[in-house]
């Protein structure tokens, strides 16, 4: 589709945030049109910052995966959403408690599983087999104390030792600040004031922490000492955590990382705490010393909770921390091994003498060396501002390139929970290397802008503009991002190109590996690796690879058909093939001896940032010349560009071009190897399914005898081919008689009256109808599929879903009243409509109305809507909905009681609070302490409203006794839990405690 032919229509008048709230405009378009529109809308504003291109692209993309690109604009919206989505305080507390009050399993359920990580919990859900309902039950396990099966599937993976552990390092003009010096001073002092306290040489057994931060004023980085207190408290808390973990796990016992998901399991600490175990505790302590240190600081757990962030708020001059350190000499000794690099305290500051100026300039050249010698701590307060500062961005990307950094909370914000930086800020930091790489690639390889333009579009600035060339050169030397971000929108097709059809929902696959006897065998694929072109720090002439591969000659008298695939991490890397077909001398397949040259498969396994506006179809002639099409022995049968960029799935589809031509001007011709397998899933989804344990179905071909009248000769032949399993004939009929099939399809779409009473016959008829529509769509005839499933708002179910999605987006944005108004308008549109699709959306509407009312503090209304959603899900047999809305209704019921300040409300609040505390203790592997809290509850809960939680109380007692090795007590408590859940018809409790009881009995049998 030519660029100028892409019409944006109403999109042109909408900003990205407005377009993102209009799913009716973005969704429902044919895939090619949607991709082209997204591509053009992203760049419609001209040479704007890369961040804006990404934001516009995501607003115009119909479907976004779980890990889309994070941009400055989106991060600001996310922060505002978090602020506006806060519920009344009591409800927020109850919501936090809810996941702690879920029943906890001892073992892993049978079947295929999918998982998610939520804070410190591993959540599993069973993937149902075909034709089985999804119960939606969540099996939650604390990462710190997972079932033995998870520990058995984990591997040892300690934090890395710092480079300073292997050798002493002394860099000219480089100094380190001992942490006790900072605590004693209560602030970061100017370097010239504390020269005597600084250390110039590293030593094994110490921890070196490079602090990357922004200056809060041009002359003072930390005028109110906020950075000093946050850094000091978080480092002290991390060292205390390291002692707790090492004492429980064993000083020299390595951390374990799950093979299922790269997360730590078993006893473990934060990444910073684990680094301190390896680099401080092991060199400094033996087992006896560790016991003594643990005994000394065990009383500090409350004060250093949530990584020390809450304690830092009131300690403006670090006086409380000084007192704490003075009272704990072993802790002070360990803190003496922690050294910081903070520019204001470790480099000469203005005004400088000539000698100090020379020392300062020398120190600038060693910034990256400091980061490589130690470990970087990024103090993240305002990520938006941090990542627009050139030096900060360079420091962050340097740390990212070696995957050796921690993110510390850098400001006093109410949205900080458990001492962790907010998710939208960390994702913004994680995605920045890909955005910067996009700009560098455009500048250094494509030459579409100057380095100054690149930095402007990356929104990078420096206090001294003279520093910018230095920063730019350092960014180029870092090279491409080294880590991988996984998102559902990326392509995972292996080494062989698999064309996608049906809006990405189906893939064209070979029907078999067999070929007619007179056809040459399929040659194996080959590739030219062009990844060297992305090494921007090398000379251009040394990074241009070979331009061609020699294909084997074909059979005498016949041309070879070949598929050319271009695979890159983004559109920019795929566009590196713009010189496709040119040999080193500048000729493109001009001689007979070079007729067998095929351009490369530019294969790249790393993600990058933005896409460059390139239309690969402009080089079609070069590709044909490259393989000698029309003159030599090879013909380009198809060309496919694969762009493996997680945030640009729809733009990637716009770059896909299938040029099914043997030579210019010839009729389209499908290669013999491609056939259509109806119902096949996209390749990346099939692989994701396999990795997650979900079934990867192969479409079944049913043999059935058609009942009903003859429609047409073509229909009869299609029907017979489909139900006899002859896919090749079925697809050949669709291809050779496509015009007739399209013309007659409207008549076929009406099910004959004679068979409408027979469900089996109707099903057989519908399967052929759908299969023909899918194949015709794959062949470039979308009309039949549109006849069966109208696109966009023409389909009333789509229109209703668009309206619901719009209400959902308003809810997520904190516009709860507006979301409710949208839902009530949708209910009016649905009035009188019936059918399974209608029932399903009505249940979702009731659930979202309840969520809106809850956020607005209207608890009675919220409870009524949630109970209505629960009723509808039960009628539909939607077990997942039943489980979710049962949990929500319980929370709202308790919130209503508490808001009324009734006796039952007070009983419920007390029971939930103590039970959540007991669960926290159990998750921290303090099983005996957890049991003490639970026995106190048992003594007081009978006869109160809190008795509804007796199933959970007994169940947690059973789990704790099991972990302590008392199997008799574990069995008795679990039996009590199961009985209580059966009395209350608690489906989740019944399932989980029945499984726990079976595991306990198996353990007793093994013990006997």
ZAKOLZA-753353 format. One line per 3 residues: number of its first residue (from 1); for each residue x, y, z of C-alpha. Coordinates in steps of 0.001 Angstrom, whole numbers. Example, Ala and Ser with C-alpha at 12.3 -4.5 7.8 and 13.67 -1.06 7.14 Angstrom:
ZAKOLZA-753353
1	12300 -4500 7800  13670 -1060 7140
This chain:
ZAKOLZA-753353
1	0 0 0  1669 3280 -1090  2348 5711 1742
4	297 8522 199  -2716 6232 -225  -3030 5645 3523
7	-5944 7742 4794  -6022 8605 8491  -9486 10128 8418
10	-10722 11105 11865  -7412 10042 13410  -5735 13209 12151
13	-7787 15342 14543  -7087 13218 17625  -4136 13317 19986
16	-2578 9962 20980  -4248 9889 24394  -7615 10662 22757
19	-7121 7992 20096  -6130 5473 22747  -9566 5950 24300
22	-11382 5208 21057  -11203 1440 20465  -14074 1771 18004
25	-11764 3754 15701  -8644 1635 16163  -10039 -1897 16206
28	-12021 -3791 13621  -10040 -2661 10571  -8556 -5211 8159
31	-5065 -6084 9372  -3254 -4468 6455  -5198 -1218 6771
34	-4789 -1138 10543  -1034 -1662 10249  -638 989 7565
37	-2659 3502 9569  -664 2845 12741  2568 3255 10822
40	1516 6557 9300  -131 7967 12420  3033 7289 14432
43	5011 9515 12067  2311 11994 11079  3763 14699 13327
46	7056 14773 11415  10533 14635 12935  9318 14531 16515
49	11059 12937 19515  11323 9175 19364  9337 8932 22563
52	6377 10629 20892  6633 8323 17874  6369 5355 20236
55	3455 6860 22150  1563 7619 18939  2273 4144 17608
58	894 2387 20681  -2207 4593 20652  -2894 3471 17068
61	-2120 -225 17613  -5287 -2343 17966  -3824 -4961 20277
64	-939 -4517 22664  815 -7289 24581  1619 -7477 28293
67	4934 -5643 28009  4503 -2751 25558  7018 39 25135
70	6925 2491 28039  7185 6159 27071  7424 9399 29015
73	3850 10330 28136  2496 6910 29067  4437 6873 32347
76	2886 10229 33274  -562 8850 32450  149 5728 34510
79	1199 7831 37498  -2000 9851 37246  -4030 6656 36962
82	-2469 5284 40139  -3313 8477 41976  -6906 8588 40742
85	-7641 4875 41100  -7096 4819 44847  -10077 3512 46794
88	-11168 4635 50265  -8502 3723 52820  -10451 845 54395
91	-11164 -697 50990  -7518 -385 49921  -6478 -2256 53074
94	-9035 -4998 52440  -7909 -5372 48838  -4326 -5748 50027
97	-5406 -8414 52509  -7506 -10341 49984  -4644 -12123 48239
100	-3147 -13029 51627  -6438 -14633 52635  -6527 -16976 49660
103	-6134 -20644 50497  -2536 -21796 50046  -1677 -25140 48419
106	1104 -27537 49372  1553 -29094 45965  1211 -28326 42282
109	-2061 -29382 40608  -2061 -31851 37753  -2281 -30652 34179
112	-803 -27900 32076  -235 -24627 33870  238 -20959 33094
115	1863 -18663 35625  2221 -15026 36645  4494 -13354 39184
118	2760 -10873 41488  5088 -9179 43962  6442 -12118 45991
121	3831 -14648 44877  3923 -17206 42101  362 -17647 40794
124	-554 -20728 38753  -3757 -21415 36842  -4627 -24714 35207
127	-4954 -24655 31422  -8132 -26582 30624  -8118 -29369 28104
130	-10168 -28990 24954  -13923 -28756 25549  -13370 -28361 29294
133	-14329 -25185 31193  -11712 -22935 32762  -12249 -22865 36520
136	-10052 -19778 36874  -8757 -20983 40248  -5453 -19375 41239
139	-2928 -21551 43076  -635 -19095 44903  2783 -19916 46345
142	5232 -17588 48124  8467 -17378 46166  10328 -17580 49449
145	8709 -20905 50390  7446 -22657 47260  6553 -26366 47036
148	9443 -28800 46804  8658 -29369 43130  9622 -25778 42356
151	12808 -25940 44394  13774 -29148 42604  13393 -27322 39274
154	15616 -24438 40402  19342 -24033 39893  22083 -22350 41900
157	22695 -18785 40777  24600 -16480 43067  24959 -12770 42525
160	28152 -11904 40673  31309 -10918 42437  32433 -7388 41726
163	35574 -6845 39669  37125 -5292 42770  37126 -8740 44402
166	39722 -9947 41912  42170 -7037 41838  42915 -3705 43449
169	41931 -829 41210  43301 2708 41445  42170 5204 38829
172	43687 8692 38572  41328 11290 39999  38941 8654 41336
175	37773 8367 44944  35219 6428 46995  33190 7625 49992
178	32810 5152 52918  29151 4825 53925  29806 5530 57650
181	31246 8919 56651  27966 9826 54963  25931 8640 57957
184	28093 10617 60355  27836 13804 58297  24102 13401 57668
187	24488 14769 54145  26673 14640 51050  29477 17149 51523
190	31546 18860 48834  34529 16772 47795  37115 19402 48806
193	35730 19335 52385  36185 15590 52943  39297 14703 50940
196	40896 13075 53972  37962 10668 54388  37945 9472 50754
199	39524 6223 49577  41413 6097 46267  42043 2355 45926
202	39611 -556 45941  40212 -3651 48037  38775 -7192 47974
205	36073 -7794 50562  34502 -4379 50074  31386 -3319 48194
208	31610 -405 45741  28382 1321 44793  28231 3860 41968
211	25293 6231 42652  23594 7474 39488  21329 10388 40351
214	20150 13714 39044  21140 17083 40456  18106 18745 42033
217	19563 22254 41553  22355 23509 39251  24730 24130 42167
220	23685 21480 44734  22561 17946 43924  20776 17339 47222
223	19859 20642 48918  17391 19100 51410  19369 15883 52111
226	16573 13710 50650  18994 11696 48520  21419 11224 51415
229	18827 9793 53807  17185 7571 51175  20509 6144 50015
232	21836 5589 53549  18694 3938 54915  18203 1687 51884
235	21825 489 51978  21659 -194 55725  18350 -2056 55293
238	19840 -4102 52433  22836 -5079 54579  20521 -6145 57424
241	18453 -8145 54924  21638 -9804 53687  22427 -10942 57234
244	18898 -12325 57761  18948 -14262 54477  22490 -15606 54908
247	21691 -16761 58441  18599 -18668 57307  19959 -20065 54048
250	23579 -20582 55034  26456 -18186 54456  27873 -20067 51497
253	24639 -21588 50206  23875 -20018 46824  20608 -18443 45851
256	18309 -20547 43666  16679 -19316 40438  13659 -21071 38972
259	14022 -22684 35560  10331 -22017 34904  10707 -18263 35233
262	13940 -16385 35983  12921 -15437 39523  14575 -16442 42804
265	12859 -19124 44894  13467 -20312 48400  15229 -18124 50951
268	16460 -15068 49074  16829 -11331 49357  16691 -8394 46994
271	19338 -8243 44277  21201 -5645 46344  21097 -7841 49458
274	22331 -10844 47469  25229 -8781 46098  26160 -7793 49666
277	26109 -11451 50771  28589 -12389 48042  30864 -9338 48241
280	30767 -8384 51945  29454 -11110 54246  31324 -14089 52804
283	34752 -12397 52793  34208 -10799 56227  32419 -13427 58336
286	32532 -17037 59328  29554 -19013 60658  30084 -17876 64264
289	30452 -14233 63253  27276 -14479 61190  25346 -15884 64167
292	26593 -13035 66326  25711 -10399 63724  22250 -11888 63307
295	21624 -11895 67049  22713 -8249 67246  20525 -6864 64452
298	17488 -9164 64648  15682 -6479 66666  15970 -4053 63740
301	13580 -5917 61422  10707 -3555 62123  12822 -428 61674
304	14379 -1599 58420  11120 -3005 56994  10115 -2113 53421
307	13787 -1648 52546  14202 1206 54984  12178 3676 52930
310	9510 4476 55586  12176 5015 58256  14025 7479 56026
313	11066 9849 55731  11357 11376 59204  15138 11039 59624
316	16003 14264 57816  19549 14589 59218  20211 10837 59705
319	20389 11314 63487  18255 8227 64121  20403 6140 61799
322	23599 7396 63522  22220 6285 66874  21179 2914 65488
325	24598 2261 63947  26419 3368 67115  24387 882 69183
328	25252 -2027 66896  29045 -2320 66500  28989 -5415 64293
331	26654 -3648 61894  28941 -603 61879  31923 -2812 61076
334	30134 -4290 58075  28971 -852 56908  32632 218 56847
337	33096 -2153 53912  30495 -308 51803  31848 2552 49652
340	29953 5000 47459  30792 7014 44381  28654 10160 44407
343	29912 12820 42008  29465 15820 44339  31509 14118 47079
346	34001 12233 44910  34997 14757 42205  36307 18319 42681
349	33478 20866 42639  33479 24517 41587  35248 26713 42256
352	38246 24595 41253  41951 25301 41186  43791 24464 37949
355	44991 21216 39532  41452 20359 40641  40137 21138 37149
358	42641 18724 35637  41676 16104 38217  37986 16671 37425
361	38523 16214 33695  40580 13090 34349  37797 11698 36514
364	35204 12234 33762  37084 9819 31541  36771 7067 34175
367	33039 7204 34899  32314 3978 33066  35265 2318 34799
370	33720 3087 38191  30536 1362 37089  32426 -1686 35836
373	34530 -1959 38986  31495 -1767 41289  27727 -2045 41018
376	25434 821 40019  22516 2041 42131  20105 4219 40161
379	18352 6652 42483  15051 7055 40681  12868 9947 41711
382	11562 11648 38577  12303 9111 35824  11049 11523 33169
385	13611 14146 34160  16340 11600 34926  16180 10070 31455
388	16305 13427 29669  19668 14201 31254  22484 13064 29005
391	24903 11932 31718  22195 10115 33679  21039 8275 30561
394	24608 7275 29738  25101 5946 33285  21825 4026 33158
397	22626 2468 29774  26153 1581 30857  24744 -246 33878
400	22116 -1905 31697  24737 -3130 29240  26435 -5212 31954
403	23195 -6054 33845  24756 -5001 37129  22524 -2416 38764
406	19810 -1810 41349  17002 730 41384  16559 2643 44636
409	13589 4768 45647  14685 8363 45133  11815 10451 46504
412	9129 10508 49197  6058 9386 47242  2827 7931 48556
415	2686 5540 45591  5830 3701 46732  4736 347 48184
418	6975 -2005 50191  10021 112 49391  9864 -658 45666
421	9962 1868 42842  6691 2040 40922  6296 -338 37997
424	5750 2369 35371  9048 4024 36343  11109 847 36242
427	9675 -147 32839  10496 3320 31510  14080 2807 32636
430	14232 -721 31191  12969 334 27760  15245 3341 27335
433	18185 1403 25814  15946 342 22910  14781 3898 22271
436	18347 5225 22278  19482 2421 19977  16774 3372 17491
439	18164 6924 17361  21782 5788 17004  20893 3401 14184
442	19083 6138 12290  22050 8441 12709  25068 6217 12234
445	23817 3704 9703  20980 5341 7774  22370 8863 7980
448	18935 10482 8210  20016 12968 10891  23024 14486 12607
451	24194 13483 16087  22755 16770 17353  19367 15944 15824
454	19573 12463 17324  20134 13808 20841  17341 16336 20325
457	14891 13623 19273  16028 11518 22235  15334 14597 24400
460	18807 14458 25935  20437 17622 27284  23360 18558 29509
463	24101 21538 31730  27224 22100 29650  26357 21551 25951
466	30037 20870 25301  29561 17512 27072  27055 16236 24503
469	29561 14977 21884  31321 13001 24635  28036 11450 25735
472	27034 10646 22148  30335 8893 21443  30014 6852 24621
475	26474 5791 23687  27717 4601 20296  30431 2537 21939
478	27880 753 24127  26311 -863 21051  22923 -2510 20828
481	20871 -3511 23888  21871 -6891 25246  18726 -7933 27085
484	15458 -9281 25754  11997 -8034 26612  9249 -10563 25996
487	5875 -9442 24724  3047 -11345 23071  3238 -9167 19969
490	6710 -10270 18874  7274 -12868 16156  8746 -16236 17040
493	8795 -18204 13807  12153 -19896 13956  14310 -19943 10831
496	11636 -20536 8223  9208 -17801 7116  5600 -18679 7844
499	3139 -16266 6200  361 -14997 8453  -3239 -14575 7343
502	-6631 -13893 8887  -5444 -10886 10847  -2560 -12773 12352
505	-4831 -15491 13730  -3700 -18172 11305  -505 -19200 9607
508	93 -20846 6249  1930 -24120 6794  3189 -26865 4494
511	534 -29572 4310  3180 -32290 4109  6840 -32845 3373
514	6041 -34955 330  6416 -33650 -3221  5497 -34984 -6662
517	8183 -37226 -8170  9008 -34731 -10919  9570 -31842 -8515
520	13024 -31096 -7097  13411 -31494 -3327  13209 -28415 -1110
523	16646 -27036 -357  17512 -26150 3225  17378 -22494 4165
526	20525 -20425 4427  21276 -16987 5792  23688 -14128 5613
529	24344 -12718 9076  24344 -8941 8882  24345 -8254 12611
532	27834 -6772 12316  26360 -3682 10672  24972 -2648 14029
535	28377 -2271 15653  28480 1476 15483  31899 1843 17094
538	33704 165 14172  34616 1544 10778  31903 1128 8149
541	34092 -774 5709  34931 -3375 8313  31319 -4137 9198
544	29702 -4627 5806  29255 -8383 5311  29091 -10346 2121
547	26174 -9399 -94  25098 -12770 -1409  24914 -16533 -1094
550	25201 -19013 -3923  22166 -21264 -4289  22463 -24729 -5744
553	21517 -24913 -9386  18041 -26178 -10095  16944 -29061 -12209
556	17748 -28746 -15914  15202 -26659 -17749  13428 -25440 -14602
559	13759 -22402 -12419  14127 -22721 -8681  11522 -21098 -6509
562	12872 -19436 -3417  11506 -17519 -459  13444 -14470 711
565	12969 -13526 4367  14328 -10424 6056  14237 -10714 9849
568	15221 -7844 12104  14617 -6647 15630  12672 -3662 14328
571	11740 -2031 11051  15046 -186 11065  17123 -3351 11221
574	14964 -5046 8613  15502 -1989 6438  19249 -2580 6505
577	18542 -4574 3353  17735 -1496 1300  20777 -2270 -805
580	19452 -5770 -1344  21038 -7547 -4282  24046 -5287 -4823
583	27407 -7006 -4957  30561 -5389 -3529  31255 -3772 -6888
586	27799 -2220 -7039  26322 -4638 -9593  23061 -6434 -8880
589	23092 -9924 -10296  24025 -8744 -13740  26072 -11738 -14910
592	24989 -15277 -15459  27522 -16560 -12941  25814 -14525 -10268
595	22281 -15502 -11165  21990 -17758 -8141  22640 -15063 -5541
598	20046 -14665 -2848  19947 -11807 -432  20428 -12423 3230
601	18130 -13368 5992  19054 -10469 8280  18574 -12295 11524
604	18787 -10348 14758  17909 -11567 18223  17915 -8283 20102
607	15126 -5752 20407  15577 -2107 19481  13531 1038 19708
610	11700 3015 17089  10979 2068 13526  12270 4068 10582
613	9926 5006 7760  11043 2662 5000  9016 928 2300
616	10735 -2262 1293  8630 -2635 -1820  10739 101 -3417
619	13550 -2418 -3722  11502 -5167 -5340  13405 -4907 -8608
622	16715 -5252 -6773  15499 -8423 -5142  14424 -9904 -8426
625	17784 -9038 -9973  19582 -10472 -6945  18218 -13941 -7645
628	18253 -13641 -11401  14476 -13558 -11748  13458 -13512 -15399
631	16973 -14174 -16643  18688 -16694 -14436  17755 -19955 -12869
634	15938 -18699 -9777  12651 -16900 -9266  11513 -14958 -6226
637	8389 -16782 -5118  7718 -14690 -1996  9413 -12092 149
640	8609 -11654 3797  9985 -9141 6269  9957 -10232 9881
643	10333 -7386 12362  10886 -8763 15839  10023 -5620 17766
646	7725 -6163 20698  6077 -2755 20628  5408 -2596 16889
649	3375 -5682 16022  949 -3848 13753  3683 -1735 12122
652	5546 -4969 11503  2549 -6294 9616  2602 -3186 7467
655	6142 -4087 6410  5119 -7579 5345  4971 -7853 1584
658	4200 -11084 -240  5340 -10609 -3801  4077 -13871 -5269
661	5453 -13238 -8698  7740 -15270 -10843  8718 -12222 -12834
664	7409 -8712 -13267  3907 -8572 -14739  3142 -12267 -14373
667	-37 -13546 -12707  197 -14295 -8968  1245 -17864 -8268
670	1391 -19678 -4945  4507 -21775 -4333  3844 -25480 -4146
673	5099 -25689 -588  2467 -23331 864  -950 -24643 1782
676	-3510 -23424 4268  -4264 -25294 7434  -7596 -23910 8633
679	-7633 -22826 12242  -3873 -22897 12766  -2613 -20419 15316
682	141 -17845 14742  3580 -19363 15278  4550 -17173 18192
685	1297 -18085 19966  1910 -21784 19353  5378 -21463 20869
688	4110 -19435 23824  1423 -22092 24376  4016 -24835 24356
691	6309 -23019 26796  3408 -22274 29146  2168 -25860 29056
694	-988 -25045 27144  -2148 -27536 24530  -1018 -26846 20992
697	-3904 -28315 19037  -3604 -29645 15549  -6778 -28964 13574
700	-8856 -32095 13426  -10517 -33138 10183  -13845 -34783 10738
703	-15307 -37265 8349  -19008 -36565 8055  -21733 -37251 5578
706	-23482 -34139 4377  -27196 -33943 4790  -29117 -31486 2684
709	-29647 -30464 -881  -27033 -29901 -3549  -26037 -26208 -3570
712	-23591 -26003 -6453  -21073 -28321 -8030  -18192 -26332 -6496
715	-19757 -26488 -3046  -20214 -30248 -3306  -16590 -30719 -4264
718	-15406 -28470 -1436  -17630 -30295 1039  -16372 -33702 -69
721	-12705 -32627 11  -12982 -31069 3469  -14742 -33978 5145
724	-12548 -36571 3476  -9445 -34855 4870  -8103 -33918 1411
727	-6725 -30479 2299  -4666 -30174 -873  -7727 -30580 -3107
730	-9740 -28242 -877  -7157 -25465 -1160  -6579 -26059 -4877
733	-10318 -25661 -5503  -10365 -22394 -3589  -7359 -21116 -5488
736	-8326 -22166 -9012  -11994 -21239 -8690  -11673 -18288 -6349
739	-13814 -15949 -8462  -16689 -18445 -8548  -16408 -19128 -4816
742	-16511 -15429 -3965  -19477 -14855 -6252  -21501 -17759 -4864
745	-20505 -17419 -1220  -23490 -15292 -206  -25786 -18145 -1263
748	-23675 -20691 570  -23807 -18590 3751  -27523 -19341 4119
751	-27863 -22747 5774  -30343 -24902 3810  -33706 -25191 5518
754	-33668 -28974 5199  -30752 -29400 7619  -31408 -26643 10144
757	-33125 -29080 12500  -30021 -31326 12603  -27216 -29778 14756
760	-24639 -32272 13472  -25420 -31463 9854  -25360 -27717 10557
763	-21980 -28105 12262  -20568 -30040 9293  -21931 -27407 6907
766	-20515 -24520 8961  -17048 -26068 9136  -16777 -26167 5353
769	-18133 -22637 5089  -15618 -21274 7574  -12737 -23242 6064
772	-13478 -21893 2585  -13723 -18331 3897  -10370 -18643 5676
775	-8569 -20005 2636  -10112 -17404 335  -9035 -14662 2714
778	-5500 -16069 2702  -5590 -15901 -1101  -6474 -12212 -1009
781	-10305 -12404 -1072  -11586 -11078 2293  -15224 -10723 1174
784	-16419 -14203 2314  -14914 -13816 5782  -16409 -10340 6084
787	-19750 -11883 5139  -19485 -14344 8022  -17858 -11999 10498
790	-18369 -8317 9653  -15432 -6130 10622  -15630 -3246 13040
793	-18826 -1698 14290  -20828 -3339 11488  -20863 -6368 13755
796	-23117 -5489 16735  -21135 -7697 19104  -17964 -5849 18086
799	-19696 -2516 18664  -20765 -3603 22143  -17264 -4841 22944
802	-15772 -1553 21739  -18101 334 24068  -17196 -1971 26954
805	-13493 -1580 26209  -13914 2207 26208  -15600 1999 29637
808	-12780 -238 30836  -10174 2275 29682  -12002 5044 31527
811	-11941 2885 34649  -8205 2302 34277  -7682 6043 33833
814	-9499 6764 37098  -12556 8245 35331  -14973 6054 37263
817	-18062 8246 36859  -17477 8536 33100  -16928 4773 32883
820	-20234 4177 34657  -22052 6519 32267  -20576 4646 29292
823	-21723 1325 30759  -25255 2559 31379  -25454 3743 27772
826	-24260 316 26669  -26934 -1358 28791  -29546 736 27003
829	-28197 -445 23629  -28350 -4062 24828  -31944 -3799 25978
832	-33926 -6604 24367  -30886 -8387 22921  -30435 -12078 23741
835	-27882 -14796 23138  -24702 -16213 24714  -22596 -13227 23586
838	-25076 -10852 25187  -25142 -12780 28477  -21356 -12755 28649
841	-21012 -9017 28122  -23819 -8306 30629  -21850 -10182 33291
844	-18751 -8103 32517  -20772 -4882 32605  -22131 -5721 36075
847	-18620 -6506 37295  -17184 -3238 35998  -20102 -1229 37402
850	-19259 -2779 40765  -15576 -1846 40409  -16488 1769 39558
853	-18872 2069 42496  -16208 638 44800  -13663 3244 43670
856	-16247 5983 44197  -16905 4764 47737  -20470 3577 47059
859	-20049 201 48718  -23697 -911 48818  -24074 -221 45107
862	-20767 -1965 44388  -21889 -5051 46304  -25204 -5189 44413
865	-23520 -5047 40993  -20912 -7636 42011  -23572 -10056 43220
868	-25410 -9584 39912  -22187 -10399 38016  -21737 -13475 40212
871	-25282 -14648 39452  -24799 -14226 35708  -21502 -16139 35763
874	-23142 -19016 37593  -25882 -19146 34977  -23259 -19144 32204
877	-21200 -21837 33899  -18252 -19408 33933  -16219 -20877 36811
880	-13480 -18286 36490  -16019 -15470 36816  -17666 -17235 39764
883	-14346 -17469 41591  -13363 -13832 40906  -16720 -12292 41804
886	-17111 -14469 44902  -13829 -13062 46191  -14841 -9502 45257
889	-18260 -9869 46882  -16654 -11120 50098  -14319 -8107 50210
892	-17158 -5643 49565  -19384 -7322 52141  -16686 -6929 54778
895	-16046 -3330 53700  -19753 -2561 54114  -19781 -4034 57615
898	-16644 -2112 58612  -17987 1147 57188  -21105 706 59328
901	-18925 414 62463  -20957 -2593 63589  -19799 -5252 66029
904	-19577 -7774 63208  -17532 -5290 61168  -15035 -4872 63993
907	-14779 -8645 64416  -14166 -9128 60710  -11527 -6383 60596
910	-9646 -7893 63554  -9793 -11434 62161  -8630 -10420 58701
913	-5791 -8301 60074  -4413 -11073 62309  -4883 -13726 59643
916	-3024 -11618 57054  -204 -11151 59604  -51 -14907 60189
919	167 -15450 56434  3058 -12964 56195  4912 -14877 58899
922	4299 -18181 57118  5484 -16743 53790  8648 -15625 55588
925	9118 -19245 56750  8406 -18322 60395  5955 -21194 60765
928	5941 -21495 64543  5340 -17765 64998  2524 -17970 62463
931	931 -20844 64398  999 -18831 67618  -1014 -16052 65958
934	-3457 -18580 64482  -4069 -20315 67829  -4828 -16924 69397
937	-7415 -16396 66647  -8971 -19820 67194  -9477 -19006 70856
940	-11525 -15881 70071  -13140 -16346 66663  -15899 -18871 67514
943	-19305 -17234 67787  -18218 -14120 65856  -18454 -13091 62218
946	-14775 -13987 61939  -15785 -17652 62052  -16285 -17487 58289
949	-12474 -17656 58037  -12107 -20873 60047  -11372 -22782 56833
952	-8431 -20497 56077  -7209 -20595 59707  -7189 -24393 59870
955	-5738 -24651 56388  -2798 -22375 57210  -2198 -24285 60444
958	-2066 -27461 58371  458 -25955 55968  2654 -24687 58815
961	2631 -28071 60599  3495 -29772 57302  6497 -27492 56824
964	7548 -28142 60441  7360 -31900 59837  4367 -32665 62094
967	2310 -34683 59607  -317 -35836 62104  -1199 -32285 63103
970	-1035 -31213 59454  -3553 -33888 58462  -5998 -33097 61268
973	-5928 -29334 60593  -6329 -29818 56851  -9295 -32154 57372
976	-10907 -29458 59532  -10217 -26861 56835  -11782 -29034 54148
979	-14898 -29620 56247  -15317 -25902 56943  -14984 -25051 53252
982	-17530 -27692 52321  -19970 -26192 54833  -19583 -22753 53268
985	-19563 -24115 49692  -16130 -22565 49254  -15141 -24079 45911
988	-11543 -22833 45980  -10979 -24106 49510  -12436 -27504 48680
991	-10142 -27936 45674  -6976 -26779 47399  -7408 -28544 50741
994	-8393 -31798 49067  -5093 -31601 47147  -3201 -30687 50348
997	-4726 -33618 52196  -3683 -36019 49444  -111 -34671 49581
1000	43 -35022 53370  -1161 -38640 53151  1429 -39411 50479
1003	4117 -37935 52711  2971 -40068 55640  3113 -43185 53481
1006	6644 -42330 52383  7644 -41704 56003  6248 -45059 57095
